[in-house]
Amino acid sequence: MIAYVYNTDTMVIAAQIKGDDNKSIETKFSECFDSDNYGLTYSPAFGAADGCITDGDFETIDVRG
């Protein structure tokens, strides 16, 4: 499964985290990102109103076993 890390001010995707389950993804998010400035979503709704924005230039973090 894949989750997306986004900047809560700009809604721009900063990274994607690939993991086997929610727990592994959310643990890695907590280790790497400040939750005051970044959010985590499994459904980014690219292009929708209030959805996340991607420029294709983001980090991929793989925590799959």
C-alpha positions, -999 to +999 in steps of 0.1 A: +000+000+000+010+036-005+005+067+016+014+103+007+031+129+029+020+164+021+028+199+034-002+211+053+002+247+042+007+242+005-008+207+000+022+198-021+033+161-019+067+158-002+070+120-002+053+087-007+057+059+018+053+023+006+045-002+033+030-036+040+004-021+064-008+011+079+013+006+111+046+004+092+037+035+071+025+056+101+056+046+121+079+057+094+059+090+089+063+097+127+101+090+125+108+112+095+083+141+095+070+168+118+033+164+121+029+201+128+039+208+092+031+176+073+001+153+070-004+117+058-031+105+035-039+073+018-062+091-007-046+123-020-074+132-045-050+148-069-067+176-089-098+177-068-108+208-048-087+208-016-067+178-029-030+174-029-007+188-055+022+169-071+050+181-093+064+146-096+095+156-076+091+138-043+110+112-022+099+076-022+104+057+011+100+019+010+094+002+043+079-030+029+093-062+044 
